[in-house]
Amino acid sequence: MAETAQAKNKLSISREEELKILRRIVDITCSDLGLAGILENVVGIVNEMTKADSIFVYLFDGGKKNLVLMASKTPHKKVLGKINLKVGEGITGWVAEHNKPVAIKKNAYQDPRFKGFDVLPEDRYEAFLSVPIIYKGRVSGVINVQHKKPHEYSVGSVNLMNTIAKQVGGVIEHARLFEDTKQKATQFDSLVKVSNSITSERYLDEILNLIVVVTAEMLNSKICSIMLLDEKGEELRIKATQSLSEEYKRKPVLKVNKSLLGDVIKTRQPLIVADVRQDPRYVYRDLAVKENLSSMIAVPMIVKDKAIGVINVYTNEAHQFTGEEVSVLQMVSNQAAVAVENTKLVEEASKIRETLETRKLVERAKGILMRMNNLSEEAAHRMIHKKSMDNCKSMKEIAESIILMDEFRK
């Protein structure tokens, strides 16, 4: 009886079934499915082959430092892309580190290498089969198969799982490369939009509002905002945001010496916070909870080695910002800083032109008063200044009136 039960719980694949599985793998490699579609098909094939209660597919992140849960048999949409394992961590991490499969027929959760997650009840299953996904001789991910009851995995089934993992390794990497290329193209288009806005004749407010909208779309963030330093360099105030929340828009100014974003200004370095709702350094945690904000990245807006403001991005779910995301946001931030600086230069140039024009008109008006009333230059200037004060008008307007009256007399 015991032998019969053990045989029933032993995974065995016929030659015909094996060929059928391999043909399906070939079909996947020849398809134009995206990464999500490929992983879904892989999970389906492994499920048909193993009749497993649970199947997980982990892939390395861009930095090849962490394994990220990317697909599963059961619906775990809330944790896909969020559960991370370091190389060597758990059975999965061990498989990735040693490039060897692991087959445990019972009490898998008692294995010293095992690591569980509260959000994954499957982690209490008995049997565990884990095989590395291989691409060009290197591990690019791991496929895990689990059974609720003790289950013996035959040598043949382990070898077939290894074959599947090797066959899909290439197509998975190509799909990821294609998606990365699409993402980079989107980022490039976004950067072009930002650059074009800076060189346009739009007003600063319009430029900065465009930048936060484009950036939020590019990084798939809930809120993106630009905060600028005041003239004294003591406070940060929201200048632009695509958030529709009136409460967020009315968020009080931040003191540079008493805030996280102030640290970004002082260090001129990007800052990443895993969860602003939990970080005691974050000033407006109550607002973050109300607005459902989670992870944050803030980068300084730098012009001529001086930080003039901050661009900050929030997600509504926990997110690990990649080095590439930080670099792209820093490029956007620097372009926004250029837009602010250019506007200041234009305003300063405009003020200089206005001052010169006013001076010319006042000098001309003084000449008229000196000629008409036999006044000294100083007395003529005092007369124009008094008229300006008495009538609450600028000296330029008074000078223009004097010049106009003189032209009428001619």
C-alpha positions in Angstrom: 0.0 0.0 0.0 2.8 2.4 0.9 4.6 1.6 -2.3 1.4 2.3 -4.3 0.9 5.6 -2.6 4.6 6.5 -3.2 4.3 5.6 -6.9 1.2 7.7 -7.2 3.0 10.7 -5.7 6.0 10.3 -8.0 6.2 12.5 -11.0 6.8 10.5 -14.2 6.6 11.7 -17.8 6.2 9.4 -20.8 8.3 9.9 -23.9 5.3 11.1 -25.9 4.3 13.6 -23.2 7.9 14.9 -23.1 8.0 15.5 -26.8 4.7 17.3 -26.6 6.0 19.5 -23.9 9.2 20.3 -25.8 7.1 21.1 -29.0 5.1 23.6 -26.9 8.4 25.2 -25.7 9.6 25.5 -29.3 6.3 27.2 -30.1 6.9 29.8 -27.4 10.4 30.5 -28.6 9.0 31.2 -32.1 6.2 33.4 -30.9 6.0 37.2 -30.6 4.6 37.1 -27.1 5.6 39.7 -24.6 7.4 38.8 -21.4 4.1 38.4 -19.4 2.7 36.2 -22.1 5.8 34.0 -22.2 5.9 33.6 -18.5 2.2 32.7 -18.4 2.7 30.0 -21.0 5.8 28.6 -19.2 3.7 28.4 -16.0 0.9 26.6 -17.9 3.3 24.1 -19.5 5.0 23.3 -16.1 1.6 23.0 -14.5 0.4 20.5 -17.1 3.6 18.5 -16.7 3.8 18.5 -12.9 0.2 18.9 -11.8 1.7 21.2 -9.1 -0.3 23.1 -6.5 2.0 26.1 -6.8 4.4 27.4 -9.5 6.6 30.4 -9.2 9.0 32.0 -11.7 11.7 34.4 -10.4 13.9 36.5 -12.7 17.0 38.6 -11.9 16.5 42.3 -11.8 18.5 44.6 -14.1 21.4 44.8 -11.6 21.6 40.9 -11.4 21.6 41.3 -7.6 18.0 40.3 -6.7 15.6 37.6 -7.8 12.1 39.1 -8.3 8.9 37.1 -8.4 7.5 37.7 -11.9 4.9 34.9 -12.4 2.8 32.4 -10.5 0.2 29.8 -11.0 -2.1 31.3 -8.3 -3.2 34.9 -8.6 -0.6 36.9 -6.7 -0.9 40.2 -8.6 -0.3 42.3 -5.6 3.1 40.7 -4.9 4.3 40.1 -8.4 7.4 42.3 -9.0 7.6 43.1 -5.3 9.0 39.9 -3.6 12.7 40.0 -3.8 15.4 37.4 -2.9 19.1 38.0 -2.8 21.5 35.5 -4.4 22.0 32.7 -1.8 18.8 33.6 0.1 16.3 30.8 0.5 16.2 27.7 -1.6 15.5 29.8 -4.6 18.6 32.0 -4.0 20.7 28.9 -3.4 19.7 27.4 -6.7 20.6 30.7 -8.4 23.9 30.9 -6.7 25.0 27.3 -7.3 23.3 26.8 -10.7 21.9 23.5 -9.5 18.4 22.1 -9.1 16.9 21.2 -5.7 14.3 18.5 -5.3 12.7 18.0 -1.8 9.9 15.4 -1.5 8.6 16.4 1.9 9.0 18.9 4.8 10.5 21.5 2.4 9.8 24.3 4.8 12.1 22.6 7.4 15.1 22.8 5.0 17.7 25.2 6.5 17.9 27.1 3.2 14.2 27.7 3.2 12.7 31.3 3.5 9.0 31.9 3.8 6.8 34.9 3.0 3.7 35.7 5.0 1.9 36.8 1.8 2.5 33.4 0.1 0.6 30.6 1.9 2.2 28.1 -0.5 5.4 28.4 1.5 4.0 25.8 3.8 3.7 23.1 1.1 5.6 19.8 1.6 7.4 19.1 -1.7 9.6 21.6 -3.5 11.4 21.4 -6.9 13.5 24.4 -7.9 15.5 24.6 -11.2 17.7 27.4 -12.6 16.7 29.3 -15.8 19.8 29.4 -17.9 20.9 31.8 -20.7 24.3 31.6 -22.3 25.6 29.5 -19.4 24.5 31.9 -16.7 21.5 31.8 -14.3 18.9 34.4 -15.3 16.1 33.1 -13.0 14.5 30.2 -11.2 11.4 28.1 -11.6 9.8 26.7 -8.5 7.3 23.8 -8.3 5.5 23.0 -5.1 3.0 20.3 -3.9 0.9 20.4 -0.8 1.5 16.7 0.0 4.8 14.8 -0.1 5.8 14.3 -3.7 8.8 12.5 -5.1 10.3 14.1 -8.3 11.9 11.5 -10.5 15.3 12.0 -12.2 13.6 12.2 -15.5 11.2 14.9 -14.5 14.0 16.9 -12.9 16.0 16.6 -16.1 13.0 17.7 -18.2 12.4 20.7 -16.0 16.1 21.6 -16.5 15.6 21.3 -20.2 12.5 23.5 -20.2 14.3 26.1 -18.1 17.3 26.2 -20.5 15.0 26.4 -23.6 13.0 29.3 -22.2 16.0 31.2 -20.9 16.8 32.7 -24.3 13.3 33.7 -25.2 12.7 35.3 -21.8 15.9 37.3 -22.0 15.0 38.4 -25.6 11.5 39.5 -24.4 13.1 41.4 -21.5 15.5 43.1 -23.9 12.7 44.1 -26.2 10.7 45.5 -23.3 13.7 47.4 -22.0 14.2 48.8 -25.5 10.6 50.0 -25.6 11.0 51.5 -22.2 14.1 53.3 -23.2 12.3 54.6 -26.4 9.5 55.9 -24.2 12.0 57.6 -21.9 13.8 59.1 -24.8 10.6 60.5 -26.2 9.8 61.9 -22.8 13.2 63.6 -22.6 12.8 65.0 -26.1 9.4 66.5 -25.0 11.1 68.1 -21.9 14.0 69.4 -24.1 11.6 70.9 -26.7 9.6 72.6 -23.9 12.7 74.3 -22.6 13.7 75.7 -26.0 10.1 76.9 -26.7 8.6 80.2 -25.9 6.3 78.8 -23.2 6.1 80.5 -19.8 8.0 78.8 -16.9 4.8 77.5 -15.2 3.7 75.9 -18.4 7.1 74.2 -18.9 7.3 72.9 -15.4 3.7 71.6 -15.5 4.6 69.7 -18.7 7.7 68.3 -17.1 5.8 66.8 -14.1 3.1 65.3 -16.3 5.7 63.7 -18.7 7.8 62.5 -15.8 4.8 60.9 -13.9 3.8 59.0 -17.1 7.4 57.9 -17.8 8.0 56.5 -14.3 4.4 55.3 -13.8 4.2 57.3 -10.6 1.2 58.6 -8.7 2.6 62.0 -7.9 5.4 64.0 -9.4 6.2 67.5 -8.1 8.8 70.2 -8.5 9.7 72.3 -5.5 11.9 75.4 -5.7 14.0 77.1 -3.1 13.1 80.6 -2.0 15.5 83.5 -2.5 17.0 83.0 1.0 17.6 79.3 0.4 15.6 78.4 3.5 12.3 77.0 2.2 11.0 74.7 -0.5 7.7 75.4 -2.1 5.7 73.4 -4.6 5.9 75.1 -8.0 4.3 72.4 -10.2 2.6 69.0 -9.7 0.3 66.8 -11.8 -1.5 65.7 -8.6 -5.2 66.4 -8.6 -5.3 66.4 -4.8 -6.0 70.0 -3.5 -4.6 69.0 -0.1 -1.3 67.9 -1.6 -1.1 71.1 -3.6 -1.7 73.2 -0.5 1.0 71.3 1.4 2.9 73.8 3.6 6.4 74.9 2.7 9.3 72.7 3.8 12.1 74.1 5.9 15.5 73.1 4.3 17.0 72.4 7.8 14.1 70.3 9.0 13.1 68.0 6.1 14.2 65.1 4.0 14.0 67.1 0.8 16.1 69.7 2.5 18.8 67.0 2.8 18.6 66.6 -1.0 19.3 70.3 -1.4 22.2 70.2 1.1 23.9 67.0 -0.2 23.0 67.5 -3.8 22.4 63.8 -4.0 19.3 61.7 -4.8 17.3 60.3 -1.9 15.2 57.2 -1.9 12.7 56.3 0.8 11.1 52.8 0.8 7.9 53.9 2.5 7.3 57.6 3.5 4.4 56.5 5.7 6.8 54.7 8.0 9.9 56.9 7.8 10.0 59.2 10.9 12.1 61.7 9.0 9.2 62.4 6.6 7.3 65.4 7.8 3.9 64.8 6.3 3.3 61.1 7.1 -0.4 61.7 7.8 -0.9 63.2 4.4 1.1 60.4 2.8 -1.3 57.8 4.4 -4.4 59.8 3.3 -3.0 60.1 -0.3 -1.9 56.5 -0.3 1.7 57.3 -1.0 4.4 54.7 -0.5 7.9 54.8 -2.1 9.6 58.2 -2.9 12.6 59.3 -4.9 13.8 62.9 -4.8 16.6 64.3 -6.9 18.2 67.8 -6.8 17.8 70.4 -9.5 21.3 71.6 -10.1 22.7 74.5 -12.1 26.3 75.5 -12.0 26.9 73.1 -9.0 24.1 74.8 -7.0 20.9 73.1 -6.0 17.9 75.3 -6.7 15.1 72.9 -6.1 13.9 69.2 -6.0 11.9 66.9 -8.2 10.2 64.2 -6.2 8.2 61.2 -7.4 5.9 59.0 -5.3 4.4 55.6 -6.0 1.2 54.2 -4.5 2.8 50.8 -3.9 6.2 49.7 -2.6 8.8 50.2 -5.4 12.5 49.6 -5.7 13.9 52.4 -7.9 16.5 51.2 -10.3 19.8 53.0 -11.0 18.4 53.7 -14.5 15.3 55.3 -13.1 17.4 57.5 -10.9 19.6 58.5 -13.8 16.7 59.4 -16.0 15.0 61.4 -13.3 18.3 63.3 -12.7 18.4 64.2 -16.4 14.9 65.5 -16.3 15.7 67.4 -13.1 18.7 69.1 -14.6 16.7 70.1 -17.6 14.0 71.6 -15.4 16.8 73.5 -13.5 18.0 74.9 -16.9 14.4 76.0 -17.6 14.2 77.8 -14.3 17.6 79.4 -14.7 16.9 80.5 -18.3 13.7 82.1 -17.1 15.6 84.0 -14.4 18.1 85.2 -17.0 15.3 86.3 -19.3 13.6 88.1 -16.4 16.9 89.8 -15.4 17.6 90.8 -19.0 14.1 92.2 -19.3 14.5 94.2 -16.1 17.7 95.6 -17.3 16.1 96.6 -20.6 13.2 98.2 -18.7 15.6 100.1 -16.5 17.6 101.4 -19.5 14.4 102.4 -21.3 13.0 104.2 -18.2 16.3 106.0 -17.7 16.3 107.3 -21.4 12.7 108.5 -21.1 13.3 110.2 -17.8 16.5 111.9 -19.2 14.4 113.1 -22.2 11.6 114.4 -19.9 14.1 116.2 -17.7 15.5 118.0 -20.7 12.0 119.1 -21.7 11.3 120.5 -18.2 14.7 122.2 -18.0 14.0 123.9 -21.3 10.4 124.8 -20.6 10.7 125.9 -17.0 14.3 127.0 -16.8 15.0 124.3 -14.2 18.2 122.7 -13.1 18.7 119.0 -13.9 18.2 118.1 -10.2 15.0 120.2 -9.9 13.6 118.6 -13.0 14.3 115.2 -11.6 12.6 116.1 -8.3 9.5 117.3 -10.2 9.2 114.1 -12.1 9.7 112.1 -8.9 7.0 114.2 -7.0 4.5 113.7 -9.8 5.2 110.0 -9.7 4.5 109.8 -6.0 1.5 112.1 -6.0 -0.2 110.2 -8.9 0.9 106.7 -7.8 2.4 106.2 -11.2 5.9 105.1 -12.3 8.5 107.7 -13.3 8.4 106.1 -16.7 4.7 106.8 -17.1 5.2 110.5 -15.9 8.1 110.9 -18.3 6.1 109.5 -21.2 3.3 112.0 -20.4 5.7 114.9 -20.4 7.2 113.8 -23.7 3.7 113.4 -25.2 2.6 116.9 -24.1 5.8 118.4 -25.6 5.1 116.8 -28.9 1.5 118.2 -28.9 2.9 121.7 -28.4 5.1 121.4 -31.5 
